[in-house]
């Protein structure tokens, strides 16, 4: 049976979280057929072994760390579902997470991406959505954006917003979100120049430019542990993020930002 939904999880030294992530997918009990593809970016811990044992899944093992965008594309290429769920390994799916993401996508046929509502393990709300970035906000950082628009639906991140309304947004957190395959066929895969960070901004911009929408689904709730892999290579992530920002804006300097 062809799965309706394909779940792609990219791992890198994710032994501490991958079992709980995959188990949570099973326990969430999606109502339609699904498949799971794990793409491992050359972990040197027991991630691959644990992923193979935790839950029926296709596990792709890279000999080298290809970066997040390239690994996401690998996983997408190995799947068949009409809907794709792109997930970090430090996400815990809740009952209804996947079904609510799909339901939102089906209510909005021009939704290329649907973003889930995220909470920390302690229940605190995590900011999940915002506007597309402009150069000024990107250069001054998230703290400046927070001070300018705390609680408002404006800025790169809508910090302080209640996240209780289903609405179209600029972009969303990339740790648990749905991708419509029809949109993917039009806008193409993620740009593999982005190794870690800013690939989602670029993908979102391309979706908007092609006339697609991005929606936030408040009933599609998941728990996000946060930073499990990034903490192991924080300086590398900082460098990659700055390179990603440069790549994003360098390609768009001839257009309004």
C-alpha positions in Angstrom: 0.0 0.0 0.0 1.4 3.4 -1.0 1.8 5.6 2.1 -0.2 8.8 2.3 2.5 10.4 4.4 6.3 10.1 4.4 8.2 11.1 7.5 11.9 12.1 6.9 14.2 12.4 9.9 17.9 13.5 9.5 20.2 12.4 12.3 23.7 13.2 13.4 24.9 11.8 16.7 21.3 11.6 17.8 21.5 8.5 19.9 20.1 10.4 22.9 16.8 11.2 21.1 16.1 9.1 18.0 14.5 6.2 19.8 12.0 8.4 21.6 11.3 10.3 18.4 10.5 7.2 16.3 8.5 5.6 19.2 6.5 8.8 19.5 5.5 8.5 15.8 4.2 5.0 16.4 2.4 6.0 19.5 0.8 9.0 17.8 -1.1 6.5 15.7 -1.5 8.4 12.4 -4.9 7.5 10.8 -3.5 6.9 7.3 -0.6 4.7 6.0 2.8 6.2 6.5 6.5 5.4 6.1 9.6 6.6 7.9 13.0 7.3 6.3 15.9 8.1 8.5 19.0 9.7 6.9 22.1 9.5 9.0 24.9 12.1 8.4 27.9 10.0 9.4 27.1 9.7 13.1 29.9 8.3 15.3 27.6 7.1 18.1 25.0 4.4 18.0 22.3 6.4 16.2 22.1 4.1 13.2 21.9 0.9 15.3 19.2 2.4 17.5 17.2 3.7 14.6 17.1 0.3 13.0 15.8 -1.3 16.2 13.4 1.3 17.4 10.7 1.3 14.7 10.2 0.0 11.1 12.0 2.5 9.0 14.3 2.8 6.0 17.7 3.9 7.3 20.1 5.6 4.8 23.6 5.9 6.1 26.0 8.5 4.6 29.7 8.0 4.8 30.2 11.7 5.2 28.1 14.5 6.8 26.4 16.0 3.7 24.6 18.8 5.5 21.0 19.1 6.5 19.5 20.2 3.1 21.3 17.5 1.2 20.2 14.8 3.7 16.6 16.1 3.6 16.7 15.8 -0.1 18.0 12.3 0.1 15.1 11.3 2.4 12.5 13.0 0.2 13.8 11.2 -2.9 13.4 7.9 -1.1 9.7 8.4 -0.3 6.4 8.1 -2.0 3.8 9.8 0.1 1.7 12.8 -1.1 2.6 14.5 2.1 6.0 14.8 3.7 6.7 15.4 7.3 10.3 16.8 7.8 11.3 16.2 11.5 14.3 16.7 13.7 15.3 13.7 15.8 14.6 15.7 19.0 10.9 16.0 18.3 8.2 14.0 20.1 5.0 13.6 18.2 1.8 13.8 20.1 -1.5 12.0 19.3 -3.0 13.9 16.4 0.2 15.8 15.3 0.4 14.2 11.9 -3.3 14.0 11.3 -3.7 17.7 12.2 -0.9 18.8 9.8 -2.5 16.9 7.0 -6.0 18.2 7.9 -4.6 21.8 7.7 -3.0 21.1 4.4 -6.3 19.7 3.0 -8.2 22.8 4.2 -5.7 25.0 2.3 -4.9 23.5 -1.1 -2.2 26.1 -1.8 -0.3 25.3 1.4 3.2 24.2 0.4 4.2 23.9 4.0 2.3 23.5 7.3 4.0 24.3 10.5 3.4 22.5 13.8 2.9 24.1 17.2 5.9 23.4 19.5 6.3 23.1 23.2 9.3 22.4 25.4 9.4 19.3 27.5 8.1 21.4 30.4 5.1 22.6 28.4 6.4 26.1 27.6 5.3 27.4 24.2 8.1 27.8 21.6 8.0 30.4 18.9 7.2 28.6 15.7 6.5 31.2 13.0 7.4 34.6 11.7 7.7 36.8 8.7 10.2 36.3 6.0 13.6 37.9 7.0 14.7 41.3 5.9 18.4 42.2 5.9 18.2 44.7 8.8 16.6 42.2 11.2 19.0 39.4 10.1 22.0 41.6 10.8 20.9 42.8 14.2 19.7 39.4 15.3 16.7 37.9 16.9 16.9 39.9 20.2 16.5 43.2 18.3 13.4 41.8 16.6 12.0 40.6 19.9 12.4 44.1 21.5 10.7 45.7 18.5 7.7 43.5 18.3 7.2 41.3 21.4 3.8 39.6 21.2 3.0 41.0 17.8 2.5 39.3 14.5 5.6 41.0 12.9 9.3 40.3 12.7 11.3 37.3 11.8 9.9 35.5 14.8 6.6 36.2 16.4 7.9 35.9 20.0 5.1 36.2 22.5 2.3 35.5 20.1 -0.2 33.0 21.5 0.0 30.5 18.6 -3.7 29.8 18.9 -4.9 30.7 15.4 -4.7 28.9 12.1 -3.3 31.4 9.6 -0.9 32.0 6.7 2.6 33.0 7.8 5.9 33.9 6.3 7.9 30.9 7.4 8.1 28.5 10.3 10.4 26.4 12.5 11.9 23.6 10.5 11.9 20.9 13.2 8.5 19.5 12.5 6.5 20.5 9.4 4.6 19.2 6.4 5.5 19.6 2.8 3.0 19.0 0.0 4.6 17.0 -2.8 2.8 18.9 -5.5 4.5 22.1 -4.3 7.8 20.4 -4.1 7.5 19.4 -7.8 7.1 23.0 -8.7 9.6 24.8 -6.4 12.2 22.0 -6.3 14.2 20.5 -3.4 16.1 22.3 -0.7 19.2 24.2 -1.9 22.2 22.1 -0.9 24.5 25.1 -0.6 22.9 25.6 2.8 24.5 23.0 5.0 22.8 23.9 8.3 20.5 26.8 8.7 18.7 29.2 6.3 17.7 26.4 4.0 14.2 26.8 5.3 14.1 30.5 4.7 15.3 29.9 1.1 12.7 27.2 0.5 9.9 29.4 2.0 10.9 32.3 -0.2 10.8 30.1 -3.3 7.4 28.8 -2.3 6.0 32.3 -1.9 7.5 33.5 -5.2 5.8 30.5 -6.9 2.4 31.5 -5.5 2.2 28.9 -2.7 1.3 29.6 0.9 2.7 28.6 4.3 0.2 27.8 7.1 0.5 27.4 10.9 -1.6 24.6 12.4 -2.2 25.3 16.2 -3.8 21.8 16.7 -0.8 20.0 15.3 1.3 20.1 18.6 4.7 18.4 19.1 7.3 18.5 21.8 10.7 19.9 20.8 13.6 19.0 23.0 15.9 21.5 21.1 19.5 21.6 20.1 20.4 17.9 20.7 22.8 17.7 17.8 23.7 21.4 17.5 25.1 21.6 21.0 27.7 19.0 19.9 29.1 21.4 17.3 28.0 24.9 18.3 30.9 26.8 16.6 30.3 25.0 13.4 26.6 25.8 13.5 27.3 29.5 14.1 29.7 29.6 11.1 27.2 27.7 8.9 24.3 30.0 10.0 26.3 33.1 9.0 27.3 31.6 5.7 23.6 30.7 5.1 22.5 34.2 5.8 25.1 35.6 3.3 24.1 33.1 0.6 20.4 33.9 1.1 20.8 37.7 0.8 23.5 37.6 -1.8 21.1 35.9 -4.1 18.5 38.5 -3.5 20.3 41.9 -3.4 18.9 42.9 -6.8 15.4 42.4 -5.4 13.5 44.2 -2.6 14.4 42.6 0.7 
